[in-house]
Amino acid sequence: MFDALDSLVKRDEISDAPQMIPFLRELSNDERIPLIARNHASRIVKTIEKKKEEKK
């Protein structure tokens, strides 16, 4: 799931990716989710923020 989302974010195929940041941050802090998934959620947040800054 995160691989597909990461791919979509990197290709700018999500119209308003910054809206997902709060949800992804919540997932990255949820200890019920495996560590590798939490780390991937954090990386996606960083990618979204980086792309957001590039567009400014």
mmCIF entry with sequence, helices, sheets and N, C-alpha, C, O atoms, coordinates in Angstrom:
data_MODEL
# 
_entry.id   MODEL 
# 
_entity.id                         1 
_entity.type                       polymer 
_entity.pdbx_number_of_molecules   1 
# 
_entity_poly.entity_id                      1 
_entity_poly.type                           'polypeptide(L)' 
_entity_poly.nstd_linkage                   no 
_entity_poly.nstd_monomer                   no 
_entity_poly.pdbx_seq_one_letter_code       MFDALDSLVKRDEISDAPQMIPFLRELSNDERIPLIARNHASRIVKTIEKKKEEKK 
_entity_poly.pdbx_seq_one_letter_code_can   MFDALDSLVKRDEISDAPQMIPFLRELSNDERIPLIARNHASRIVKTIEKKKEEKK 
_entity_poly.pdbx_strand_id                 A 
# 
loop_
_entity_poly_seq.entity_id 
_entity_poly_seq.num 
_entity_poly_seq.mon_id 
_entity_poly_seq.hetero 
1 1  MET n 
1 2  PHE n 
1 3  ASP n 
1 4  ALA n 
1 5  LEU n 
1 6  ASP n 
1 7  SER n 
1 8  LEU n 
1 9  VAL n 
1 10 LYS n 
1 11 ARG n 
1 12 ASP n 
1 13 GLU n 
1 14 ILE n 
1 15 SER n 
1 16 ASP n 
1 17 ALA n 
1 18 PRO n 
1 19 GLN n 
1 20 MET n 
1 21 ILE n 
1 22 PRO n 
1 23 PHE n 
1 24 LEU n 
1 25 ARG n 
1 26 GLU n 
1 27 LEU n 
1 28 SER n 
1 29 ASN n 
1 30 ASP n 
1 31 GLU n 
1 32 ARG n 
1 33 ILE n 
1 34 PRO n 
1 35 LEU n 
1 36 ILE n 
1 37 ALA n 
1 38 ARG n 
1 39 ASN n 
1 40 HIS n 
1 41 ALA n 
1 42 SER n 
1 43 ARG n 
1 44 ILE n 
1 45 VAL n 
1 46 LYS n 
1 47 THR n 
1 48 ILE n 
1 49 GLU n 
1 50 LYS n 
1 51 LYS n 
1 52 LYS n 
1 53 GLU n 
1 54 GLU n 
1 55 LYS n 
1 56 LYS n 
# 
_struct_asym.id          A 
_struct_asym.entity_id   1 
# 
loop_
_struct_conf.conf_type_id 
_struct_conf.id 
_struct_conf.pdbx_PDB_helix_id 
_struct_conf.beg_label_comp_id 
_struct_conf.beg_label_asym_id 
_struct_conf.beg_label_seq_id 
_struct_conf.pdbx_beg_PDB_ins_code 
_struct_conf.end_label_comp_id 
_struct_conf.end_label_asym_id 
_struct_conf.end_label_seq_id 
_struct_conf.pdbx_end_PDB_ins_code 
_struct_conf.beg_auth_comp_id 
_struct_conf.beg_auth_asym_id 
_struct_conf.beg_auth_seq_id 
_struct_conf.end_auth_comp_id 
_struct_conf.end_auth_asym_id 
_struct_conf.end_auth_seq_id 
_struct_conf.pdbx_PDB_helix_class 
_struct_conf.details 
_struct_conf.pdbx_PDB_helix_length 
HELX_P HELX_P1 AA1 PHE A 2  ? LYS A 10 ? PHE A 2  LYS A 10 1 ? 9  
HELX_P HELX_P2 AA2 ALA A 17 ? MET A 20 ? ALA A 17 MET A 20 5 ? 4  
HELX_P HELX_P3 AA3 ILE A 21 ? SER A 28 ? ILE A 21 SER A 28 1 ? 8  
HELX_P HELX_P4 AA4 LEU A 35 ? LYS A 55 ? LEU A 35 LYS A 55 1 ? 21 
# 
_struct_conf_type.id          HELX_P 
_struct_conf_type.criteria    ? 
_struct_conf_type.reference   ? 
# 
loop_
_atom_site.group_PDB 
_atom_site.id 
_atom_site.type_symbol 
_atom_site.label_atom_id 
_atom_site.label_alt_id 
_atom_site.label_comp_id 
_atom_site.label_asym_id 
_atom_site.label_entity_id 
_atom_site.label_seq_id 
_atom_site.pdbx_PDB_ins_code 
_atom_site.Cartn_x 
_atom_site.Cartn_y 
_atom_site.Cartn_z 
_atom_site.occupancy 
_atom_site.B_iso_or_equiv 
_atom_site.pdbx_formal_charge 
_atom_site.auth_seq_id 
_atom_site.auth_comp_id 
_atom_site.auth_asym_id 
_atom_site.auth_atom_id 
_atom_site.pdbx_PDB_model_num 
ATOM 1   N N  . MET A 1 1  ? 0.816  -1.175 0.000   1.00 0.00 ? 1  MET A N  1 
ATOM 2   C CA . MET A 1 1  ? 0.000  0.000  0.000   1.00 0.00 ? 1  MET A CA 1 
ATOM 3   C C  . MET A 1 1  ? 0.876  1.262  0.000   1.00 0.00 ? 1  MET A C  1 
ATOM 4   O O  . MET A 1 1  ? 0.657  2.168  -0.804  1.00 0.00 ? 1  MET A O  1 
ATOM 5   N N  . PHE A 1 2  ? 1.849  1.318  0.885   1.00 0.00 ? 2  PHE A N  1 
ATOM 6   C CA . PHE A 1 2  ? 2.698  2.499  0.963   1.00 0.00 ? 2  PHE A CA 1 
ATOM 7   C C  . PHE A 1 2  ? 3.570  2.640  -0.273  1.00 0.00 ? 2  PHE A C  1 
ATOM 8   O O  . PHE A 1 2  ? 3.898  3.756  -0.676  1.00 0.00 ? 2  PHE A O  1 
ATOM 9   N N  . ASP A 1 3  ? 3.948  1.525  -0.878  1.00 0.00 ? 3  ASP A N  1 
ATOM 10  C CA . ASP A 1 3  ? 4.746  1.607  -2.102  1.00 0.00 ? 3  ASP A CA 1 
ATOM 11  C C  . ASP A 1 3  ? 3.956  2.289  -3.212  1.00 0.00 ? 3  ASP A C  1 
ATOM 12  O O  . ASP A 1 3  ? 4.488  3.137  -3.929  1.00 0.00 ? 3  ASP A O  1 
ATOM 13  N N  . ALA A 1 4  ? 2.694  1.919  -3.352  1.00 0.00 ? 4  ALA A N  1 
ATOM 14  C CA . ALA A 1 4  ? 1.851  2.522  -4.377  1.00 0.00 ? 4  ALA A CA 1 
ATOM 15  C C  . ALA A 1 4  ? 1.641  4.004  -4.089  1.00 0.00 ? 4  ALA A C  1 
ATOM 16  O O  . ALA A 1 4  ? 1.726  4.831  -4.997  1.00 0.00 ? 4  ALA A O  1 
ATOM 17  N N  . LEU A 1 5  ? 1.371  4.342  -2.843  1.00 0.00 ? 5  LEU A N  1 
ATOM 18  C CA . LEU A 1 5  ? 1.171  5.737  -2.460  1.00 0.00 ? 5  LEU A CA 1 
ATOM 19  C C  . LEU A 1 5  ? 2.442  6.545  -2.704  1.00 0.00 ? 5  LEU A C  1 
ATOM 20  O O  . LEU A 1 5  ? 2.384  7.662  -3.219  1.00 0.00 ? 5  LEU A O  1 
ATOM 21  N N  . ASP A 1 6  ? 3.569  5.986  -2.339  1.00 0.00 ? 6  ASP A N  1 
ATOM 22  C CA . ASP A 1 6  ? 4.854  6.653  -2.552  1.00 0.00 ? 6  ASP A CA 1 
ATOM 23  C C  . ASP A 1 6  ? 5.075  6.927  -4.039  1.00 0.00 ? 6  ASP A C  1 
ATOM 24  O O  . ASP A 1 6  ? 5.522  8.010  -4.416  1.00 0.00 ? 6  ASP A O  1 
ATOM 25  N N  . SER A 1 7  ? 4.766  5.959  -4.862  1.00 0.00 ? 7  SER A N  1 
ATOM 26  C CA . SER A 1 7  ? 4.916  6.111  -6.303  1.00 0.00 ? 7  SER A CA 1 
ATOM 27  C C  . SER A 1 7  ? 4.012  7.215  -6.840  1.00 0.00 ? 7  SER A C  1 
ATOM 28  O O  . SER A 1 7  ? 4.441  8.023  -7.663  1.00 0.00 ? 7  SER A O  1 
ATOM 29  N N  . LEU A 1 8  ? 2.770  7.254  -6.381  1.00 0.00 ? 8  LEU A N  1 
ATOM 30  C CA . LEU A 1 8  ? 1.836  8.289  -6.821  1.00 0.00 ? 8  LEU A CA 1 
ATOM 31  C C  . LEU A 1 8  ? 2.297  9.682  -6.399  1.00 0.00 ? 8  LEU A C  1 
ATOM 32  O O  . LEU A 1 8  ? 2.187  10.638 -7.167  1.00 0.00 ? 8  LEU A O  1 
ATOM 33  N N  . VAL A 1 9  ? 2.810  9.791  -5.186  1.00 0.00 ? 9  VAL A N  1 
ATOM 34  C CA . VAL A 1 9  ? 3.292  11.082 -4.691  1.00 0.00 ? 9  VAL A CA 1 
ATOM 35  C C  . VAL A 1 9  ? 4.491  11.549 -5.511  1.00 0.00 ? 9  VAL A C  1 
ATOM 36  O O  . VAL A 1 9  ? 4.565  12.718 -5.890  1.00 0.00 ? 9  VAL A O  1 
ATOM 37  N N  . LYS A 1 10 ? 5.416  10.657 -5.781  1.00 0.00 ? 10 LYS A N  1 
ATOM 38  C CA . LYS A 1 10 ? 6.617  11.031 -6.525  1.00 0.00 ? 10 LYS A CA 1 
ATOM 39  C C  . LYS A 1 10 ? 6.302  11.459 -7.956  1.00 0.00 ? 10 LYS A C  1 
ATOM 40  O O  . LYS A 1 10 ? 7.019  12.279 -8.530  1.00 0.00 ? 10 LYS A O  1 
ATOM 41  N N  . ARG A 1 11 ? 5.224  10.903 -8.539  1.00 0.00 ? 11 ARG A N  1 
ATOM 42  C CA . ARG A 1 11 ? 4.842  11.255 -9.909  1.00 0.00 ? 11 ARG A CA 1 
ATOM 43  C C  . ARG A 1 11 ? 3.839  12.398 -9.958  1.00 0.00 ? 11 ARG A C  1 
ATOM 44  O O  . ARG A 1 11 ? 3.339  12.732 -11.032 1.00 0.00 ? 11 ARG A O  1 
ATOM 45  N N  . ASP A 1 12 ? 3.537  13.003 -8.813  1.00 0.00 ? 12 ASP A N  1 
ATOM 46  C CA . ASP A 1 12 ? 2.566  14.111 -8.725  1.00 0.00 ? 12 ASP A CA 1 
ATOM 47  C C  . ASP A 1 12 ? 1.199  13.719 -9.273  1.00 0.00 ? 12 ASP A C  1 
ATOM 48  O O  . ASP A 1 12 ? 0.551  14.515 -9.953  1.00 0.00 ? 12 ASP A O  1 
ATOM 49  N N  . GLU A 1 13 ? 0.763  12.515 -8.985  1.00 0.00 ? 13 GLU A N  1 
ATOM 50  C CA . GLU A 1 13 ? -0.527 12.050 -9.468  1.00 0.00 ? 13 GLU A CA 1 
ATOM 51  C C  . GLU A 1 13 ? -1.624 12.184 -8.417  1.00 0.00 ? 13 GLU A C  1 
ATOM 52  O O  . GLU A 1 13 ? -2.745 11.721 -8.625  1.00 0.00 ? 13 GLU A O  1 
ATOM 53  N N  . ILE A 1 14 ? -1.307 12.808 -7.304  1.00 0.00 ? 14 ILE A N  1 
ATOM 54  C CA . ILE A 1 14 ? -2.298 13.070 -6.272  1.00 0.00 ? 14 ILE A CA 1 
ATOM 55  C C  . ILE A 1 14 ? -2.512 14.574 -6.252  1.00 0.00 ? 14 ILE A C  1 
ATOM 56  O O  . ILE A 1 14 ? -1.572 15.347 -6.071  1.00 0.00 ? 14 ILE A O  1 
ATOM 57  N N  . SER A 1 15 ? -3.754 14.972 -6.438  1.00 0.00 ? 15 SER A N  1 
ATOM 58  C CA . SER A 1 15 ? -4.034 16.397 -6.635  1.00 0.00 ? 15 SER A CA 1 
ATOM 59  C C  . SER A 1 15 ? -3.700 17.263 -5.420  1.00 0.00 ? 15 SER A C  1 
ATOM 60  O O  . SER A 1 15 ? -3.146 18.350 -5.583  1.00 0.00 ? 15 SER A O  1 
ATOM 61  N N  . ASP A 1 16 ? -4.018 16.816 -4.224  1.00 0.00 ? 16 ASP A N  1 
ATOM 62  C CA . ASP A 1 16 ? -3.746 17.630 -3.032  1.00 0.00 ? 16 ASP A CA 1 
ATOM 63  C C  . ASP A 1 16 ? -3.095 16.763 -1.954  1.00 0.00 ? 16 ASP A C  1 
ATOM 64  O O  . ASP A 1 16 ? -3.682 16.503 -0.904  1.00 0.00 ? 16 ASP A O  1 
ATOM 65  N N  . ALA A 1 17 ? -1.891 16.330 -2.236  1.00 0.00 ? 17 ALA A N  1 
ATOM 66  C CA . ALA A 1 17 ? -1.164 15.441 -1.333  1.00 0.00 ? 17 ALA A CA 1 
ATOM 67  C C  . ALA A 1 17 ? -0.948 16.015 0.068   1.00 0.00 ? 17 ALA A C  1 
ATOM 68  O O  . ALA A 1 17 ? -0.977 15.253 1.035   1.00 0.00 ? 17 ALA A O  1 
ATOM 69  N N  . PRO A 1 18 ? -0.732 17.339 0.222   1.00 0.00 ? 18 PRO A N  1 
ATOM 70  C CA . PRO A 1 18 ? -0.519 17.874 1.579   1.00 0.00 ? 18 PRO A CA 1 
ATOM 71  C C  . PRO A 1 18 ? -1.672 17.609 2.540   1.00 0.00 ? 18 PRO A C  1 
ATOM 72  O O  . PRO A 1 18 ? -1.474 17.634 3.755   1.00 0.00 ? 18 PRO A O  1 
ATOM 73  N N  . GLN A 1 19 ? -2.862 17.357 2.026   1.00 0.00 ? 19 GLN A N  1 
ATOM 74  C CA . GLN A 1 19 ? -3.987 17.031 2.910   1.00 0.00 ? 19 GLN A CA 1 
ATOM 75  C C  . GLN A 1 19 ? -3.790 15.694 3.615   1.00 0.00 ? 19 GLN A C  1 
ATOM 76  O O  . GLN A 1 19 ? -4.415 15.444 4.646   1.00 0.00 ? 19 GLN A O  1 
ATOM 77  N N  . MET A 1 20 ? -2.938 14.835 3.078   1.00 0.00 ? 20 MET A N  1 
ATOM 78  C CA . MET A 1 20 ? -2.701 13.529 3.678   1.00 0.00 ? 20 MET A CA 1 
ATOM 79  C C  . MET A 1 20 ? -1.669 13.558 4.789   1.00 0.00 ? 20 MET A C  1 
ATOM 80  O O  . MET A 1 20 ? -1.523 12.579 5.521   1.00 0.00 ? 20 MET A O  1 
ATOM 81  N N  . ILE A 1 21 ? -0.953 14.658 4.929   1.00 0.00 ? 21 ILE A N  1 
ATOM 82  C CA . ILE A 1 21 ? 0.134  14.731 5.909   1.00 0.00 ? 21 ILE A CA 1 
ATOM 83  C C  . ILE A 1 21 ? -0.330 14.424 7.335   1.00 0.00 ? 21 ILE A C  1 
ATOM 84  O O  . ILE A 1 21 ? 0.321  13.621 8.005   1.00 0.00 ? 21 ILE A O  1 
ATOM 85  N N  . PRO A 1 22 ? -1.418 15.019 7.837   1.00 0.00 ? 22 PRO A N  1 
ATOM 86  C CA . PRO A 1 22 ? -1.828 14.695 9.219   1.00 0.00 ? 22 PRO A CA 1 
ATOM 87  C C  . PRO A 1 22 ? -2.129 13.205 9.421   1.00 0.00 ? 22 PRO A C  1 
ATOM 88  O O  . PRO A 1 22 ? -1.765 12.626 10.445  1.00 0.00 ? 22 PRO A O  1 
ATOM 89  N N  . PHE A 1 23 ? -2.794 12.593 8.440   1.00 0.00 ? 23 PHE A N  1 
ATOM 90  C CA . PHE A 1 23 ? -3.110 11.172 8.540   1.00 0.00 ? 23 PHE A CA 1 
ATOM 91  C C  . PHE A 1 23 ? -1.839 10.316 8.522   1.00 0.00 ? 23 PHE A C  1 
ATOM 92  O O  . PHE A 1 23 ? -1.701 9.381  9.310   1.00 0.00 ? 23 PHE A O  1 
ATOM 93  N N  . LEU A 1 24 ? -0.928 10.643 7.628   1.00 0.00 ? 24 LEU A N  1 
ATOM 94  C CA . LEU A 1 24 ? 0.317  9.877  7.544   1.00 0.00 ? 24 LEU A CA 1 
ATOM 95  C C  . LEU A 1 24 ? 1.165  10.052 8.801   1.00 0.00 ? 24 LEU A C  1 
ATOM 96  O O  . LEU A 1 24 ? 1.818  9.108  9.244   1.00 0.00 ? 24 LEU A O  1 
ATOM 97  N N  . ARG A 1 25 ? 1.159  11.247 9.373   1.00 0.00 ? 25 ARG A N  1 
ATOM 98  C CA . ARG A 1 25 ? 1.885  11.456 10.634  1.00 0.00 ? 25 ARG A CA 1 
ATOM 99  C C  . ARG A 1 25 ? 1.272  10.627 11.754  1.00 0.00 ? 25 ARG A C  1 
ATOM 100 O O  . ARG A 1 25 ? 1.984  10.066 12.587  1.00 0.00 ? 25 ARG A O  1 
ATOM 101 N N  . GLU A 1 26 ? -0.044 10.555 11.764  1.00 0.00 ? 26 GLU A N  1 
ATOM 102 C CA . GLU A 1 26 ? -0.724 9.739  12.777  1.00 0.00 ? 26 GLU A CA 1 
ATOM 103 C C  . GLU A 1 26 ? -0.335 8.276  12.614  1.00 0.00 ? 26 GLU A C  1 
ATOM 104 O O  . GLU A 1 26 ? -0.078 7.586  13.601  1.00 0.00 ? 26 GLU A O  1 
ATOM 105 N N  . LEU A 1 27 ? -0.292 7.803  11.381  1.00 0.00 ? 27 LEU A N  1 
ATOM 106 C CA . LEU A 1 27 ? 0.133  6.421  11.132  1.00 0.00 ? 27 LEU A CA 1 
ATOM 107 C C  . LEU A 1 27 ? 1.572  6.195  11.555  1.00 0.00 ? 27 LEU A C  1 
ATOM 108 O O  . LEU A 1 27 ? 1.903  5.140  12.096  1.00 0.00 ? 27 LEU A O  1 
ATOM 109 N N  . SER A 1 28 ? 2.428  7.171  11.314  1.00 0.00 ? 28 SER A N  1 
ATOM 110 C CA . SER A 1 28 ? 3.842  7.001  11.645  1.00 0.00 ? 28 SER A CA 1 
ATOM 111 C C  . SER A 1 28 ? 4.081  6.955  13.148  1.00 0.00 ? 28 SER A C  1 
ATOM 112 O O  . SER A 1 28 ? 5.145  6.520  13.589  1.00 0.00 ? 28 SER A O  1 
ATOM 113 N N  . ASN A 1 29 ? 3.108  7.394  13.942  1.00 0.00 ? 29 ASN A N  1 
ATOM 114 C CA . ASN A 1 29 ? 3.240  7.356  15.403  1.00 0.00 ? 29 ASN A CA 1 
ATOM 115 C C  . ASN A 1 29 ? 2.429  6.244  16.052  1.00 0.00 ? 29 ASN A C  1 
ATOM 116 O O  . ASN A 1 29 ? 2.461  6.087  17.273  1.00 0.00 ? 29 ASN A O  1 
ATOM 117 N N  . ASP A 1 30 ? 1.708  5.476  15.257  1.00 0.00 ? 30 ASP A N  1 
ATOM 118 C CA . ASP A 1 30 ? 0.851  4.414  15.779  1.00 0.00 ? 30 ASP A CA 1 
ATOM 119 C C  . ASP A 1 30 ? 1.678  3.147  16.013  1.00 0.00 ? 30 ASP A C  1 
ATOM 120 O O  . ASP A 1 30 ? 2.128  2.509  15.061  1.00 0.00 ? 30 ASP A O  1 
ATOM 121 N N  . GLU A 1 31 ? 1.870  2.793  17.261  1.00 0.00 ? 31 GLU A N  1 
ATOM 122 C CA . GLU A 1 31 ? 2.725  1.648  17.600  1.00 0.00 ? 31 GLU A CA 1 
ATOM 123 C C  . GLU A 1 31 ? 2.104  0.302  17.260  1.00 0.00 ? 31 GLU A C  1 
ATOM 124 O O  . GLU A 1 31 ? 2.777  -0.726 17.342  1.00 0.00 ? 31 GLU A O  1 
ATOM 125 N N  . ARG A 1 32 ? 0.840  0.292  16.880  1.00 0.00 ? 32 ARG A N  1 
ATOM 126 C CA . ARG A 1 32 ? 0.203  -0.967 16.474  1.00 0.00 ? 32 ARG A CA 1 
ATOM 127 C C  . ARG A 1 32 ? 0.615  -1.367 15.061  1.00 0.00 ? 32 ARG A C  1 
ATOM 128 O O  . ARG A 1 32 ? 0.440  -2.517 14.659  1.00 0.00 ? 32 ARG A O  1 
ATOM 129 N N  . ILE A 1 33 ? 1.158  -0.419 14.316  1.00 0.00 ? 33 ILE A N  1 
ATOM 130 C CA . ILE A 1 33 ? 1.588  -0.659 12.937  1.00 0.00 ? 33 ILE A CA 1 
ATOM 131 C C  . ILE A 1 33 ? 3.065  -1.052 12.962  1.00 0.00 ? 33 ILE A C  1 
ATOM 132 O O  . ILE A 1 33 ? 3.840  -0.487 13.735  1.00 0.00 ? 33 ILE A O  1 
ATOM 133 N N  . PRO A 1 34 ? 3.463  -2.014 12.125  1.00 0.00 ? 34 PRO A N  1 
ATOM 134 C CA . PRO A 1 34 ? 4.881  -2.410 12.096  1.00 0.00 ? 34 PRO A CA 1 
ATOM 135 C C  . PRO A 1 34 ? 5.812  -1.229 11.810  1.00 0.00 ? 34 PRO A C  1 
ATOM 136 O O  . PRO A 1 34 ? 5.454  -0.297 11.089  1.00 0.00 ? 34 PRO A O  1 
ATOM 137 N N  . LEU A 1 35 ? 6.987  -1.289 12.378  1.00 0.00 ? 35 LEU A N  1 
ATOM 138 C CA . LEU A 1 35 ? 7.965  -0.207 12.275  1.00 0.00 ? 35 LEU A CA 1 
ATOM 139 C C  . LEU A 1 35 ? 8.285  0.145  10.830  1.00 0.00 ? 35 LEU A C  1 
ATOM 140 O O  . LEU A 1 35 ? 8.404  1.326  10.503  1.00 0.00 ? 35 LEU A O  1 
ATOM 141 N N  . ILE A 1 36 ? 8.427  -0.832 9.968   1.00 0.00 ? 36 ILE A N  1 
ATOM 142 C CA . ILE A 1 36 ? 8.779  -0.552 8.572   1.00 0.00 ? 36 ILE A CA 1 
ATOM 143 C C  . ILE A 1 36 ? 7.692  0.279  7.900   1.00 0.00 ? 36 ILE A C  1 
ATOM 144 O O  . ILE A 1 36 ? 7.999  1.156  7.092   1.00 0.00 ? 36 ILE A O  1 
ATOM 145 N N  . ALA A 1 37 ? 6.433  0.020  8.218   1.00 0.00 ? 37 ALA A N  1 
ATOM 146 C CA . ALA A 1 37 ? 5.327  0.800  7.652   1.00 0.00 ? 37 ALA A CA 1 
ATOM 147 C C  . ALA A 1 37 ? 5.307  2.217  8.227   1.00 0.00 ? 37 ALA A C  1 
ATOM 148 O O  . ALA A 1 37 ? 5.034  3.181  7.512   1.00 0.00 ? 37 ALA A O  1 
ATOM 149 N N  . ARG A 1 38 ? 5.595  2.332  9.508   1.00 0.00 ? 38 ARG A N  1 
ATOM 150 C CA . ARG A 1 38 ? 5.643  3.668  10.119  1.00 0.00 ? 38 ARG A CA 1 
ATOM 151 C C  . ARG A 1 38 ? 6.748  4.503  9.500   1.00 0.00 ? 38 ARG A C  1 
ATOM 152 O O  . ARG A 1 38 ? 6.561  5.689  9.229   1.00 0.00 ? 38 ARG A O  1 
ATOM 153 N N  . ASN A 1 39 ? 7.898  3.884  9.277   1.00 0.00 ? 39 ASN A N  1 
ATOM 154 C CA . ASN A 1 39 ? 9.018  4.590  8.658   1.00 0.00 ? 39 ASN A CA 1 
ATOM 155 C C  . ASN A 1 39 ? 8.688  5.014  7.230   1.00 0.00 ? 39 ASN A C  1 
ATOM 156 O O  . ASN A 1 39 ? 9.062  6.102  6.793   1.00 0.00 ? 39 ASN A O  1 
ATOM 157 N N  . HIS A 1 40 ? 7.990  4.151  6.515   1.00 0.00 ? 40 HIS A N  1 
ATOM 158 C CA . HIS A 1 40 ? 7.611  4.468  5.140   1.00 0.00 ? 40 HIS A CA 1 
ATOM 159 C C  . HIS A 1 40 ? 6.630  5.636  5.124   1.00 0.00 ? 40 HIS A C  1 
ATOM 160 O O  . HIS A 1 40 ? 6.723  6.507  4.259   1.00 0.00 ? 40 HIS A O  1 
ATOM 161 N N  . ALA A 1 41 ? 5.703  5.664  6.057   1.00 0.00 ? 41 ALA A N  1 
ATOM 162 C CA . ALA A 1 41 ? 4.756  6.780  6.164   1.00 0.00 ? 41 ALA A CA 1 
ATOM 163 C C  . ALA A 1 41 ? 5.516  8.079  6.421   1.00 0.00 ? 41 ALA A C  1 
ATOM 164 O O  . ALA A 1 41 ? 5.184  9.115  5.844   1.00 0.00 ? 41 ALA A O  1 
ATOM 165 N N  . SER A 1 42 ? 6.523  8.031  7.274   1.00 0.00 ? 42 SER A N  1 
ATOM 166 C CA . SER A 1 42 ? 7.334  9.223  7.555   1.00 0.00 ? 42 SER A CA 1 
ATOM 167 C C  . SER A 1 42 ? 8.073  9.694  6.314   1.00 0.00 ? 42 SER A C  1 
ATOM 168 O O  . SER A 1 42 ? 8.164  10.896 6.063   1.00 0.00 ? 42 SER A O  1 
ATOM 169 N N  . ARG A 1 43 ? 8.603  8.753  5.535   1.00 0.00 ? 43 ARG A N  1 
ATOM 170 C CA . ARG A 1 43 ? 9.314  9.126  4.304   1.00 0.00 ? 43 ARG A CA 1 
ATOM 171 C C  . ARG A 1 43 ? 8.367  9.760  3.291   1.00 0.00 ? 43 ARG A C  1 
ATOM 172 O O  . ARG A 1 43 ? 8.747  10.693 2.583   1.00 0.00 ? 43 ARG A O  1 
ATOM 173 N N  . ILE A 1 44 ? 7.143  9.260  3.219   1.00 0.00 ? 44 ILE A N  1 
ATOM 174 C CA . ILE A 1 44 ? 6.163  9.841  2.294   1.00 0.00 ? 44 ILE A CA 1 
ATOM 175 C C  . ILE A 1 44 ? 5.832  11.268 2.713   1.00 0.00 ? 44 ILE A C  1 
ATOM 176 O O  . ILE A 1 44 ? 5.700  12.148 1.862   1.00 0.00 ? 44 ILE A O  1 
ATOM 177 N N  . VAL A 1 45 ? 5.698  11.505 4.019   1.00 0.00 ? 45 VAL A N  1 
ATOM 178 C CA . VAL A 1 45 ? 5.443  12.861 4.509   1.00 0.00 ? 45 VAL A CA 1 
ATOM 179 C C  . VAL A 1 45 ? 6.580  13.785 4.083   1.00 0.00 ? 45 VAL A C  1 
ATOM 180 O O  . VAL A 1 45 ? 6.333  14.899 3.620   1.00 0.00 ? 45 VAL A O  1 
ATOM 181 N N  . LYS A 1 46 ? 7.806  13.339 4.232   1.00 0.00 ? 46 LYS A N  1 
ATOM 182 C CA . LYS A 1 46 ? 8.954  14.161 3.843   1.00 0.00 ? 46 LYS A CA 1 
ATOM 183 C C  . LYS A 1 46 ? 8.943  14.441 2.343   1.00 0.00 ? 46 LYS A C  1 
ATOM 184 O O  . LYS A 1 46 ? 9.270  15.548 1.915   1.00 0.00 ? 46 LYS A O  1 
ATOM 185 N N  . THR A 1 47 ? 8.571  13.448 1.548   1.00 0.00 ? 47 THR A N  1 
ATOM 186 C CA . THR A 1 47 ? 8.500  13.637 0.102   1.00 0.00 ? 47 THR A CA 1 
ATOM 187 C C  . THR A 1 47 ? 7.439  14.660 -0.260  1.00 0.00 ? 47 THR A C  1 
ATOM 188 O O  . THR A 1 47 ? 7.669  15.527 -1.103  1.00 0.00 ? 47 THR A O  1 
ATOM 189 N N  . ILE A 1 48 ? 6.274  14.563 0.377   1.00 0.00 ? 48 ILE A N  1 
ATOM 190 C CA . ILE A 1 48 ? 5.188  15.511 0.113   1.00 0.00 ? 48 ILE A CA 1 
ATOM 191 C C  . ILE A 1 48 ? 5.622  16.921 0.497   1.00 0.00 ? 48 ILE A C  1 
ATOM 192 O O  . ILE A 1 48 ? 5.392  17.869 -0.254  1.00 0.00 ? 48 ILE A O  1 
ATOM 193 N N  . GLU A 1 49 ? 6.245  17.061 1.653   1.00 0.00 ? 49 GLU A N  1 
ATOM 194 C CA . GLU A 1 49 ? 6.690  18.385 2.098   1.00 0.00 ? 49 GLU A CA 1 
ATOM 195 C C  . GLU A 1 49 ? 7.753  18.959 1.162   1.00 0.00 ? 49 GLU A C  1 
ATOM 196 O O  . GLU A 1 49 ? 7.759  20.159 0.886   1.00 0.00 ? 49 GLU A O  1 
ATOM 197 N N  . LYS A 1 50 ? 8.641  18.110 0.682   1.00 0.00 ? 50 LYS A N  1 
ATOM 198 C CA . LYS A 1 50 ? 9.684  18.554 -0.240  1.00 0.00 ? 50 LYS A CA 1 
ATOM 199 C C  . LYS A 1 50 ? 9.055  19.047 -1.543  1.00 0.00 ? 50 LYS A C  1 
ATOM 200 O O  . LYS A 1 50 ? 9.431  20.101 -2.056  1.00 0.00 ? 50 LYS A O  1 
ATOM 201 N N  . LYS A 1 51 ? 8.111  18.294 -2.072  1.00 0.00 ? 51 LYS A N  1 
ATOM 202 C CA . LYS A 1 51 ? 7.448  18.695 -3.322  1.00 0.00 ? 51 LYS A CA 1 
ATOM 203 C C  . LYS A 1 51 ? 6.638  19.975 -3.113  1.00 0.00 ? 51 LYS A C  1 
ATOM 204 O O  . LYS A 1 51 ? 6.545  20.812 -4.011  1.00 0.00 ? 51 LYS A O  1 
ATOM 205 N N  . LYS A 1 52 ? 6.059  20.118 -1.934  1.00 0.00 ? 52 LYS A N  1 
ATOM 206 C CA . LYS A 1 52 ? 5.285  21.323 -1.611  1.00 0.00 ? 52 LYS A CA 1 
ATOM 207 C C  . LYS A 1 52 ? 6.194  22.550 -1.629  1.00 0.00 ? 52 LYS A C  1 
ATOM 208 O O  . LYS A 1 52 ? 5.808  23.601 -2.140  1.00 0.00 ? 52 LYS A O  1 
ATOM 209 N N  . GLU A 1 53 ? 7.397  22.420 -1.075  1.00 0.00 ? 53 GLU A N  1 
ATOM 210 C CA . GLU A 1 53 ? 8.351  23.521 -1.041  1.00 0.00 ? 53 GLU A CA 1 
ATOM 211 C C  . GLU A 1 53 ? 8.861  23.854 -2.448  1.00 0.00 ? 53 GLU A C  1 
ATOM 212 O O  . GLU A 1 53 ? 9.106  25.020 -2.758  1.00 0.00 ? 53 GLU A O  1 
ATOM 213 N N  . GLU A 1 54 ? 9.021  22.836 -3.296  1.00 0.00 ? 54 GLU A N  1 
ATOM 214 C CA . GLU A 1 54 ? 9.517  23.048 -4.655  1.00 0.00 ? 54 GLU A CA 1 
ATOM 215 C C  . GLU A 1 54 ? 8.518  23.845 -5.488  1.00 0.00 ? 54 GLU A C  1 
ATOM 216 O O  . GLU A 1 54 ? 8.906  24.606 -6.375  1.00 0.00 ? 54 GLU A O  1 
ATOM 217 N N  . LYS A 1 55 ? 7.234  23.668 -5.198  1.00 0.00 ? 55 LYS A N  1 
ATOM 218 C CA . LYS A 1 55 ? 6.196  24.357 -5.970  1.00 0.00 ? 55 LYS A CA 1 
ATOM 219 C C  . LYS A 1 55 ? 6.084  25.832 -5.603  1.00 0.00 ? 55 LYS A C  1 
ATOM 220 O O  . LYS A 1 55 ? 5.497  26.609 -6.356  1.00 0.00 ? 55 LYS A O  1 
ATOM 221 N N  . LYS A 1 56 ? 6.627  26.223 -4.480  1.00 0.00 ? 56 LYS A N  1 
ATOM 222 C CA . LYS A 1 56 ? 6.544  27.631 -4.076  1.00 0.00 ? 56 LYS A CA 1 
ATOM 223 C C  . LYS A 1 56 ? 7.473  28.505 -4.847  1.00 0.00 ? 56 LYS A C  1 
ATOM 224 O O  . LYS A 1 56 ? 7.514  29.714 -4.618  1.00 0.00 ? 56 LYS A O  1 
# 
